[in-house]
Amino acid sequence: MSFAGILISGGVSVSMNSWWTEDETDYALRDSGAKVLICDDQRFENARKTCAELGIHVLLVRSELPSSAGHDRWETALELGTAAPAVEIVPDDDATILYTSGTTGRPKGAVSTHRAVISALMAFSARQAIEGVRATEKPEPDPFPPSFILIVPLFHVTGCVAVLMSCFVAGLKLVIMYKWDAGKALEIIEREKPDAVLPTLGGQTALNLAMALHAAGVVGHPGTPELIGANAEAIATAEDRDKFKQAMIEIGLSVPRSGIAHSMAEADTVLAEIGLPVIIRPAYILGGRGTGIAHTKEQFVSVVSNGLSASPINEVLIESSIAGWKEYELEVMRDRADNCVIICSIENVDPMGVHTGDSITVAPAMTLSDVEYQQMRDAAFACIRRVGVETGGSNVQFAVNPETGEQVVIEMNPRVSRSSALASKATGFPIAKIAAKLAVGYTLDEISNDITKKTPASFEPTIDYVVTKVPRWAFEKFPGTPGVLGTQMQSVGESMAIGRTFTESLQKALRSLENGHLGLNCDPSEDVYRSRSDDEMLAMITVPTPERLFQVGECLRRGIALETVYDACKIDPWFLDQMSMIIEERH
């Protein structure tokens, strides 16, 4: 209601990020020139000082604070039925500003016009009309109109356009949940009485929330909203490191030698059996939080302590280190008829030991033979079936020994993830959209492919181009940080580029970072390495850093043998050869 009222009165609607800090809120209010702030009590605390200084009037929603000078209650300030003011609005007038926390360290605003808003509304209206004509059966009127709980923040373009606008057109109820905790979720579930909860589209937070609600008896039990997509048992099997390990062993898939610990004493027992070095992986975490590689007993104690604290269930998996192995990901989808498809294969340029979010990645996988790929594909299907993800997408991660070709399963994310977004962009296959349809009963063969318009979603996408993702870091904003990449994700963004070859897409992606890089073998930052000795350069590339790609390029430019460079950095020789082609300008 507020959004529509602002626009028809000629104002500009600025969607607020519920997770902004006080400093970020202050910046956005000043940058946008805000005159009125509509928020709840929690957001008001962050904005109170700035609003008082700038004279911004505040309308509080669901407030427990008494009205006073400078702020009023939303429900008393607005009168239903009041005529809209007579204002002139032209198509290219500003309508919205969508702020996000980008790579600049400050909220980054994107302006949208009335033309864009109307275009979105018209597009959704046309789509609804077309779907109505195509429908062979007219649904019976529902005494309880459908409602959606928005699982992405409204400030995001996904929430403000794709969800908000489509609900406007369809006359659906939209419930926005701005604070993801079990208490708030319980309030909404009791008030809105949903039939089902789909946890696999809300990231790791939604999975953890679903498990908390299930443990409280609120969802996934008889007489409560159903957990669709993945039930509590499936989520637990995928996220609980010990259950996942045992499940993979049951179906004959290899996993690294490992043990489970819930305390430091148990961790010491596991270490005595496995020996150093080890990788510590907490259960139910996002972005590699709490993970780490330990080469010494002191490092082991530190990483295990952090891991136990990071895990909501105080559980860590301690596994024999496979740092240096090649890492792959497969995006898998499954429907209720047990049809499974691979949407995309993704290969990490950096070896195991660097978080996938901090690694340069390539789609499709470049260095797998067909036999190896088919073996990995079969393993991914077996994994999603054993874990029990009934419908939707999952991300299965593998490691491959470059010397022997041995494949092991690392982990599985039973949800739409960061890699799912990359796979969707790379292939044109809308994983999140299809996953939502599968969750409510569609099968893959009943859903059309948006790209081809002729084939169903049960056909695995094939691409004749290469997609490269390069992360972007902001270590310059954190003086004193070592800038060394590891098992915990540190990137703040990424660029993605498409090319006919790996070399083309890599160069495009490097330039698209918008941080001054011009690409391999033509970058000003490479000059600093010219005075270093060969031994110094080889020592540099043993440590994964944001600049390692350019350091490897310098080694290749000097003519250091590929085998020597590989031994130092463990980047697959195929990628090193491709980089040599850039260096030699013969691509």
C-alpha positions as CSV (number, residue, x, y, z in Angstrom):
1,M,0.0,0.0,0.0
2,S,2.8,2.4,0.9
3,F,4.7,1.5,-2.3
4,A,1.6,2.3,-4.5
5,G,0.7,5.4,-2.5
6,I,4.2,6.9,-2.9
7,L,4.3,6.3,-6.7
8,I,0.8,7.7,-7.5
9,S,1.6,10.8,-5.4
10,G,4.7,11.5,-7.5
11,G,7.2,10.4,-4.9
12,V,10.2,8.1,-5.2
13,S,10.0,4.9,-3.2
14,V,13.3,3.8,-1.6
15,S,13.2,0.2,-0.5
16,M,15.1,-0.3,2.8
17,N,17.5,-3.1,3.5
18,S,16.4,-4.5,6.9
19,W,20.0,-5.6,7.7
20,W,21.7,-2.3,7.2
21,T,23.9,-1.0,10.0
22,E,23.4,2.4,11.5
23,D,26.1,3.8,9.3
24,E,24.7,2.3,6.1
25,T,21.2,3.5,7.0
26,D,22.6,7.0,7.5
27,Y,24.3,6.9,4.2
28,A,21.2,5.8,2.3
29,L,18.9,8.4,3.9
30,R,21.3,11.2,3.1
31,D,22.1,9.9,-0.4
32,S,18.5,9.5,-1.4
33,G,17.3,12.8,0.0
34,A,14.6,11.0,2.1
35,K,11.7,13.1,3.4
36,V,9.6,10.4,5.0
37,L,10.8,7.1,6.5
38,I,8.3,4.2,6.9
39,C,9.8,1.5,9.2
40,D,9.3,-0.6,12.3
41,D,10.7,0.1,15.7
42,Q,13.9,-1.9,15.2
43,R,14.8,0.0,12.0
44,F,13.9,3.3,13.6
45,E,16.6,2.8,16.3
46,N,19.2,2.7,13.5
47,A,17.7,5.8,11.8
48,R,16.6,7.9,14.8
49,K,19.7,10.1,14.9
50,T,19.8,10.8,11.2
51,C,16.1,11.5,11.0
52,A,16.3,14.0,13.8
53,E,19.2,15.7,12.2
54,L,17.7,15.9,8.7
55,G,14.1,16.5,9.8
56,I,12.9,13.3,8.2
57,H,9.4,12.5,9.4
58,V,8.9,8.9,10.5
59,L,5.8,6.6,10.2
60,L,6.1,3.6,12.4
61,V,4.6,0.3,11.4
62,R,3.4,-2.2,14.0
63,S,5.0,0.1,16.6
64,E,4.9,-0.2,20.4
65,L,6.3,3.3,20.8
66,P,4.0,6.2,21.6
67,S,3.5,8.9,19.0
68,S,5.6,12.0,19.5
69,A,7.1,14.9,17.6
70,G,9.0,13.5,14.5
71,H,7.2,10.2,14.3
72,D,3.6,8.9,14.0
73,R,1.9,5.6,13.6
74,W,1.4,4.5,10.0
75,E,-2.1,3.3,10.6
76,T,-3.3,6.6,12.0
77,A,-1.5,8.8,9.5
78,L,-3.1,7.3,6.4
79,E,-6.8,7.4,5.6
80,L,-8.3,4.8,3.2
81,G,-10.3,6.3,0.4
82,T,-8.4,9.6,0.4
83,A,-8.1,10.8,-3.2
84,A,-4.7,10.8,-4.8
85,P,-3.2,14.3,-5.3
86,A,-3.2,15.7,-8.8
87,V,0.4,15.5,-9.9
88,E,2.0,15.2,-13.3
89,I,4.0,12.0,-13.8
90,V,5.8,11.2,-17.0
91,P,7.2,7.8,-18.0
92,D,10.8,8.6,-17.3
93,D,10.3,10.2,-13.9
94,D,12.2,8.4,-11.2
95,A,10.0,5.9,-9.3
96,T,12.2,3.7,-7.1
97,I,15.7,3.5,-5.8
98,L,16.9,0.1,-4.9
99,Y,19.9,0.1,-2.5
100,T,22.1,-2.9,-2.0
101,S,25.4,-3.4,-0.1
102,G,27.7,-3.8,-3.0
103,T,31.5,-4.0,-3.4
104,T,31.9,-0.3,-2.7
105,G,31.6,-0.7,1.0
106,R,28.5,1.6,0.9
107,P,24.9,0.9,-0.1
108,K,24.7,1.2,-3.9
109,G,21.6,2.7,-5.4
110,A,19.9,1.7,-8.6
111,V,17.2,4.1,-10.0
112,S,14.2,2.7,-11.8
113,T,11.5,4.8,-13.6
114,H,7.7,4.8,-13.8
115,R,8.1,3.3,-17.3
116,A,10.0,0.3,-15.9
117,V,7.4,-0.2,-13.2
118,I,4.5,0.0,-15.6
119,S,6.3,-2.3,-18.1
120,A,6.8,-4.9,-15.4
121,L,3.1,-4.7,-14.4
122,M,2.0,-5.0,-18.1
123,A,4.4,-8.0,-18.6
124,F,3.0,-9.8,-15.6
125,S,-0.6,-9.0,-16.6
126,A,0.0,-10.3,-20.1
127,R,1.7,-13.5,-18.7
128,Q,-1.3,-14.1,-16.4
129,A,-3.8,-13.6,-19.2
130,I,-1.8,-16.0,-21.5
131,E,-1.6,-18.7,-18.8
132,G,-5.3,-18.3,-18.2
133,V,-6.0,-19.0,-21.9
134,R,-3.6,-22.0,-22.0
135,A,-5.2,-23.6,-18.9
136,T,-7.3,-26.6,-19.8
137,E,-9.1,-26.6,-16.5
138,K,-10.3,-23.6,-14.5
139,P,-9.4,-23.9,-10.8
140,E,-12.1,-23.8,-8.2
141,P,-12.3,-20.6,-6.1
142,D,-10.1,-20.9,-3.0
143,P,-11.8,-19.7,0.2
144,F,-8.3,-18.8,1.4
145,P,-6.5,-16.6,-1.2
146,P,-2.9,-17.7,-1.8
147,S,-0.3,-15.8,0.0
148,F,3.5,-15.8,-0.3
149,I,6.1,-15.2,2.4
150,L,8.9,-13.3,0.7
151,I,12.2,-15.1,1.3
152,V,14.5,-12.4,-0.1
153,P,14.6,-8.8,1.2
154,L,12.3,-6.4,-0.5
155,F,15.1,-3.9,-1.1
156,H,16.5,-6.4,-3.7
157,V,15.3,-6.2,-7.3
158,T,14.2,-9.8,-7.0
159,G,11.8,-8.9,-4.2
160,C,10.7,-5.5,-5.4
161,V,10.0,-6.4,-9.0
162,A,9.6,-10.1,-9.5
163,V,7.6,-10.8,-6.4
164,L,5.9,-7.5,-5.4
165,M,4.8,-6.7,-8.9
166,S,3.5,-10.1,-9.8
167,C,1.5,-10.2,-6.5
168,F,0.0,-6.8,-7.4
169,V,-1.2,-8.1,-10.7
170,A,-2.5,-11.5,-9.5
171,G,-4.2,-10.1,-6.5
172,L,-2.2,-12.3,-4.2
173,K,-1.3,-11.6,-0.6
174,L,2.4,-10.9,0.1
175,V,3.9,-11.4,3.5
176,I,7.4,-10.0,4.0
177,M,9.5,-11.5,6.6
178,Y,12.3,-9.1,7.4
179,K,13.9,-10.9,10.4
180,W,14.7,-14.6,9.9
181,D,14.4,-16.2,13.3
182,A,12.2,-19.0,14.6
183,G,10.1,-16.7,16.8
184,K,9.2,-14.3,13.9
185,A,8.5,-17.2,11.6
186,L,6.2,-18.8,14.2
187,E,4.2,-15.5,14.5
188,I,3.8,-15.4,10.7
189,I,2.9,-19.0,10.4
190,E,0.3,-18.8,13.1
191,R,-1.2,-15.6,11.6
192,E,-1.1,-16.6,7.9
193,K,-1.7,-20.3,8.3
194,P,0.2,-21.5,5.2
195,D,-0.4,-25.0,3.8
196,A,3.3,-25.6,3.2
197,V,6.8,-24.2,3.7
198,L,9.4,-24.4,1.0
199,P,12.8,-24.0,2.7
200,T,15.1,-24.8,-0.3
201,L,14.8,-21.3,-1.9
202,G,15.9,-19.3,1.1
203,G,19.5,-20.3,1.3
204,Q,21.2,-21.7,4.4
205,T,19.2,-19.4,6.7
206,A,15.9,-20.9,5.5
207,L,17.2,-24.4,6.0
208,N,18.3,-23.7,9.6
209,L,15.1,-21.9,10.3
210,A,13.0,-24.8,8.9
211,M,14.9,-27.3,11.1
212,A,14.4,-25.0,14.2
213,L,10.6,-24.9,13.4
214,H,10.5,-28.6,12.9
215,A,12.2,-29.3,16.2
216,A,9.6,-27.0,17.9
217,G,6.8,-29.0,16.3
218,V,5.6,-26.1,14.2
219,V,6.2,-27.5,10.6
220,G,6.6,-30.9,9.1
221,H,4.4,-32.7,11.6
222,P,0.8,-33.9,11.2
223,G,-1.6,-31.0,11.5
224,T,1.1,-28.4,10.7
225,P,2.3,-26.9,7.4
226,E,4.1,-29.4,5.2
227,L,7.8,-29.1,4.4
228,I,8.0,-29.4,0.6
229,G,11.0,-29.7,-1.6
230,A,13.1,-31.2,1.1
231,N,11.7,-32.5,4.4
232,A,13.5,-32.3,7.8
233,E,15.1,-35.7,7.4
234,A,16.6,-34.8,4.0
235,I,17.9,-31.5,5.3
236,A,19.5,-33.2,8.3
237,T,21.1,-35.9,6.1
238,A,22.7,-33.3,3.9
239,E,23.7,-30.7,6.6
240,D,24.7,-33.1,9.4
241,R,28.3,-34.1,8.4
242,D,28.1,-37.5,10.1
243,K,24.8,-38.4,8.6
244,F,25.9,-37.3,5.2
245,K,29.1,-39.3,5.4
246,Q,27.2,-42.5,6.4
247,A,24.6,-42.0,3.7
248,M,27.3,-41.7,1.0
249,I,29.1,-44.9,2.3
250,E,25.8,-46.7,2.2
251,I,25.4,-46.1,-1.5
252,G,29.0,-46.9,-2.3
253,L,30.3,-43.4,-2.9
254,S,33.8,-42.5,-1.6
255,V,34.3,-39.8,1.0
256,P,37.6,-38.6,2.5
257,R,38.8,-40.4,5.6
258,S,37.2,-38.5,8.5
259,G,35.6,-38.5,11.9
260,I,33.0,-36.5,13.8
261,A,33.5,-34.4,17.0
262,H,31.3,-32.5,19.3
263,S,34.0,-31.5,21.7
264,M,37.7,-30.9,21.8
265,A,38.3,-34.2,23.5
266,E,36.4,-36.0,20.7
267,A,38.4,-34.0,18.2
268,D,41.7,-35.1,19.7
269,T,40.6,-38.7,19.4
270,V,39.8,-38.3,15.7
271,L,43.1,-36.5,15.1
272,A,45.0,-39.4,16.6
273,E,43.4,-41.8,14.0
274,I,43.7,-39.5,11.0
275,G,46.8,-37.4,11.6
276,L,47.7,-34.0,10.3
277,P,47.0,-32.1,8.0
278,V,43.2,-32.1,8.3
279,I,40.3,-30.0,7.1
280,I,37.7,-29.1,9.7
281,R,34.1,-28.5,8.5
282,P,31.3,-27.5,10.9
283,A,27.7,-28.6,10.3
284,Y,24.9,-26.3,9.2
285,I,27.0,-23.3,8.1
286,L,27.2,-20.9,5.2
287,G,30.1,-19.6,3.2
288,G,32.6,-21.9,4.9
289,R,32.1,-20.2,8.2
290,G,34.3,-21.9,10.9
291,T,36.1,-24.1,8.4
292,G,39.8,-24.3,8.1
293,I,42.9,-26.4,7.4
294,A,45.2,-27.4,10.3
295,H,48.8,-28.3,9.7
296,T,49.9,-28.1,13.3
297,K,48.3,-29.0,16.7
298,E,48.0,-25.4,17.6
299,Q,46.1,-24.6,14.4
300,F,44.0,-27.7,15.0
301,V,42.9,-26.5,18.4
302,S,42.1,-23.1,17.1
303,V,40.1,-24.2,14.0
304,V,38.1,-26.9,15.9
305,S,37.2,-24.3,18.6
306,N,36.0,-21.9,15.9
307,G,34.1,-24.7,14.1
308,L,32.3,-25.9,17.2
309,S,31.2,-22.3,17.9
310,A,30.1,-21.8,14.3
311,S,27.9,-24.9,14.1
312,P,24.4,-24.6,15.5
313,I,24.6,-28.2,16.7
314,N,28.2,-28.0,17.9
315,E,29.4,-30.6,15.4
316,V,32.5,-30.6,13.2
317,L,33.7,-33.1,10.6
318,I,37.5,-33.6,10.7
319,E,38.7,-35.1,7.5
320,S,42.1,-36.0,6.0
321,S,43.3,-33.0,4.0
322,I,42.8,-33.3,0.2
323,A,44.1,-29.8,-0.5
324,G,45.5,-29.7,-4.0
325,W,42.9,-32.0,-5.5
326,K,40.7,-30.7,-8.3
327,E,37.2,-29.5,-7.3
328,Y,34.0,-29.8,-9.2
329,E,30.3,-29.0,-8.7
330,L,27.2,-30.4,-10.3
331,E,23.8,-28.7,-10.2
332,V,21.2,-31.4,-10.0
333,M,17.4,-31.2,-10.2
334,R,14.9,-33.9,-9.3
335,D,11.1,-34.0,-9.6
336,R,8.4,-36.1,-7.7
337,A,8.5,-38.8,-10.4
338,D,12.2,-39.3,-9.7
339,N,13.4,-37.8,-12.9
340,C,16.9,-36.3,-12.4
341,V,18.8,-33.9,-14.7
342,I,22.2,-32.2,-14.5
343,I,21.8,-28.5,-15.2
344,C,25.4,-27.5,-15.3
345,S,28.9,-28.8,-14.4
346,I,31.3,-26.3,-12.8
347,E,35.0,-26.7,-12.4
348,N,37.1,-24.7,-9.9
349,V,40.3,-23.3,-11.4
350,D,41.8,-23.1,-7.9
351,P,42.4,-26.5,-6.3
352,M,40.8,-27.8,-3.0
353,G,41.7,-25.6,-0.1
354,V,40.1,-22.5,-1.5
355,H,36.4,-21.9,-0.9
356,T,34.4,-22.2,-4.1
357,G,33.1,-18.6,-3.6
358,D,36.7,-17.4,-3.7
359,S,37.8,-19.6,-6.6
360,I,37.7,-18.7,-10.3
361,T,35.2,-21.2,-11.7
362,V,34.4,-22.3,-15.2
363,A,31.3,-23.9,-16.7
364,P,31.1,-26.4,-18.2
365,A,33.9,-28.4,-16.6
366,M,36.9,-28.4,-18.8
367,T,39.3,-31.2,-17.7
368,L,36.9,-34.1,-17.2
369,S,36.9,-37.0,-19.7
370,D,33.5,-38.2,-20.7
371,V,33.9,-41.4,-18.6
372,E,34.8,-39.3,-15.5
373,Y,31.9,-36.9,-16.1
374,Q,29.4,-39.8,-16.5
375,Q,30.7,-41.3,-13.3
376,M,30.3,-38.0,-11.5
377,R,26.8,-37.5,-13.0
378,D,25.7,-41.0,-11.7
379,A,27.1,-40.2,-8.3
380,A,25.2,-36.9,-8.1
381,F,21.9,-38.6,-9.0
382,A,22.6,-41.3,-6.3
383,C,23.4,-38.6,-3.8
384,I,20.3,-36.5,-4.3
385,R,18.1,-39.7,-4.1
386,R,19.7,-41.0,-1.0
387,V,19.7,-37.7,0.8
388,G,16.0,-37.5,0.0
389,V,15.5,-34.1,-1.7
390,E,12.1,-34.9,-3.2
391,T,11.9,-32.0,-5.6
392,G,14.1,-29.0,-6.7
393,G,17.7,-28.3,-7.1
394,S,20.8,-29.3,-5.2
395,N,24.5,-28.7,-5.5
396,V,26.9,-31.7,-5.1
397,Q,30.6,-31.0,-4.7
398,F,33.3,-33.5,-5.7
399,A,37.1,-33.7,-5.4
400,V,39.3,-35.6,-7.9
401,N,42.8,-36.7,-7.2
402,P,44.8,-35.3,-10.2
403,E,47.3,-38.2,-10.0
404,T,44.9,-41.2,-9.8
405,G,41.6,-39.9,-10.9
406,E,39.9,-41.0,-7.7
407,Q,36.6,-39.2,-7.0
408,V,35.2,-38.4,-3.6
409,V,32.1,-36.6,-2.5
410,I,32.8,-33.5,-0.4
411,E,29.3,-32.2,0.4
412,M,25.8,-31.4,-0.8
413,N,23.7,-28.3,-0.5
414,P,20.0,-29.4,-0.6
415,R,18.9,-26.0,-1.8
416,V,19.2,-23.3,-4.4
417,S,22.7,-21.8,-3.8
418,R,25.2,-19.3,-5.0
419,S,26.4,-21.9,-7.6
420,S,22.8,-22.3,-8.7
421,A,22.6,-18.7,-9.6
422,L,25.8,-19.0,-11.6
423,A,24.5,-22.2,-13.3
424,S,21.2,-20.4,-14.2
425,K,23.0,-17.5,-15.8
426,A,25.4,-19.8,-17.6
427,T,22.8,-22.0,-19.1
428,G,19.6,-19.9,-19.2
429,F,17.9,-22.6,-17.1
430,P,15.9,-20.8,-14.3
431,I,16.7,-23.2,-11.5
432,A,14.8,-21.2,-8.8
433,K,11.7,-20.8,-10.9
434,I,11.7,-24.5,-11.9
435,A,12.4,-25.6,-8.3
436,A,9.3,-23.7,-7.1
437,K,7.1,-25.4,-9.7
438,L,8.5,-28.8,-8.9
439,A,7.8,-28.3,-5.3
440,V,4.1,-27.8,-5.9
441,G,3.7,-30.9,-8.0
442,Y,4.9,-30.3,-11.6
443,T,7.3,-32.8,-13.2
444,L,10.2,-31.7,-15.4
445,D,8.5,-32.9,-18.6
446,E,5.5,-30.7,-17.8
447,I,7.6,-27.5,-17.7
448,S,8.7,-25.8,-20.9
449,N,12.3,-24.6,-21.5
450,D,12.2,-20.8,-21.5
451,I,15.1,-20.6,-23.9
452,T,14.3,-23.1,-26.6
453,K,10.5,-22.8,-26.3
454,K,10.3,-26.3,-27.8
455,T,11.9,-28.7,-25.3
456,P,10.8,-29.5,-21.8
457,A,12.9,-28.9,-18.7
458,S,13.7,-32.6,-18.6
459,F,16.2,-32.0,-21.3
460,E,19.7,-31.3,-19.9
461,P,21.0,-27.9,-21.1
462,T,24.0,-28.0,-23.5
463,I,26.1,-24.9,-24.2
464,D,28.6,-24.2,-26.9
465,Y,30.4,-21.5,-25.1
466,V,32.5,-21.1,-21.9
467,V,31.4,-19.1,-18.8
468,T,34.0,-17.9,-16.3
469,K,33.3,-16.4,-12.9
470,V,36.0,-14.4,-11.2
471,P,35.5,-13.3,-7.5
472,R,36.0,-9.8,-6.3
473,W,37.5,-9.0,-2.9
474,A,37.7,-5.8,-0.8
475,F,40.8,-6.5,1.4
476,E,41.8,-2.8,0.9
477,K,38.8,-1.9,3.2
478,F,40.2,-4.1,6.0
479,P,43.8,-2.9,6.8
480,G,45.9,-5.6,8.5
481,T,44.1,-8.6,7.0
482,P,46.5,-11.0,5.3
483,G,44.5,-11.3,2.1
484,V,45.1,-15.1,1.9
485,L,42.3,-17.2,0.5
486,G,41.2,-20.4,2.3
487,T,38.3,-22.5,3.2
488,Q,36.2,-19.5,4.5
489,M,34.6,-17.3,1.8
490,Q,35.9,-13.8,1.8
491,S,34.8,-12.4,-1.6
492,V,32.2,-9.6,-1.7
493,G,31.1,-10.0,-5.3
494,E,32.0,-11.5,-8.6
495,S,31.9,-11.0,-12.3
496,M,30.7,-13.5,-14.9
497,A,31.7,-13.5,-18.6
498,I,30.8,-15.6,-21.6
499,G,33.1,-16.4,-24.5
500,R,33.6,-18.9,-27.2
501,T,36.8,-20.0,-25.4
502,F,38.1,-20.1,-21.9
503,T,40.7,-17.5,-22.7
504,E,38.1,-15.1,-24.1
505,S,35.8,-15.5,-21.1
506,L,38.6,-15.2,-18.6
507,Q,39.8,-11.9,-20.0
508,K,36.3,-10.5,-20.2
509,A,35.6,-11.5,-16.6
510,L,38.8,-9.9,-15.3
511,R,38.0,-6.6,-17.0
512,S,34.4,-6.8,-15.7
513,L,35.6,-6.6,-12.1
514,E,35.8,-2.8,-12.5
515,N,38.7,-2.6,-10.1
516,G,41.3,-1.5,-12.6
517,H,42.3,-4.9,-14.0
518,L,42.7,-5.0,-17.8
519,G,43.2,-8.8,-18.1
520,L,46.1,-11.2,-18.1
521,N,49.3,-10.1,-19.8
522,C,48.1,-6.5,-20.2
523,D,47.6,-5.5,-16.6
524,P,49.5,-2.6,-14.9
525,S,49.6,-4.6,-11.6
526,E,51.8,-7.2,-13.3
527,D,54.7,-4.7,-13.4
528,V,55.5,-5.2,-9.7
529,Y,56.6,-8.8,-10.3
530,R,59.2,-8.0,-13.0
531,S,62.0,-7.4,-10.5
532,R,61.3,-10.6,-8.5
533,S,63.4,-13.8,-9.0
534,D,62.0,-17.0,-10.4
535,D,62.3,-18.6,-6.9
536,E,60.4,-15.7,-5.4
537,M,57.6,-16.0,-8.0
538,L,57.3,-19.7,-7.5
539,A,57.1,-19.2,-3.7
540,M,54.3,-16.6,-4.2
541,I,52.1,-18.8,-6.2
542,T,52.1,-21.5,-3.5
543,V,49.9,-19.2,-1.5
544,P,46.4,-18.6,-2.8
545,T,45.7,-14.8,-3.0
546,P,43.5,-12.5,-5.2
547,E,46.6,-11.8,-7.3
548,R,47.8,-15.3,-7.8
549,L,46.4,-15.5,-11.3
550,F,48.7,-12.6,-12.4
551,Q,51.6,-14.1,-10.5
552,V,51.1,-17.4,-12.4
553,G,51.0,-15.4,-15.6
554,E,54.3,-13.8,-14.8
555,C,55.9,-17.3,-14.2
556,L,54.6,-18.4,-17.6
557,R,55.8,-15.3,-19.3
558,R,59.3,-16.0,-18.1
559,G,59.1,-19.5,-19.7
560,I,59.1,-21.4,-16.4
561,A,58.1,-25.0,-17.3
562,L,54.4,-25.8,-16.9
563,E,55.2,-28.8,-14.7
564,T,57.2,-26.5,-12.3
565,V,54.4,-24.0,-12.1
566,Y,51.8,-26.8,-11.6
567,D,53.8,-28.2,-8.7
568,A,53.8,-24.8,-7.0
569,C,50.1,-23.8,-7.5
570,K,48.3,-27.1,-8.3
571,I,46.2,-25.3,-10.9
572,D,45.4,-27.9,-13.6
573,P,47.9,-28.0,-16.5
574,W,45.1,-27.4,-19.0
575,F,44.3,-24.0,-17.4
576,L,48.0,-23.2,-17.3
577,D,48.3,-24.0,-21.0
578,Q,45.4,-21.8,-21.8
579,M,47.0,-19.0,-19.8
580,S,50.2,-19.6,-21.8
581,M,48.2,-19.0,-25.0
582,I,47.2,-15.6,-23.7
583,I,50.8,-14.8,-22.7
584,E,52.1,-15.9,-26.1
585,E,49.2,-14.1,-27.9
586,R,48.5,-17.1,-30.1
587,H,44.9,-17.7,-29.0
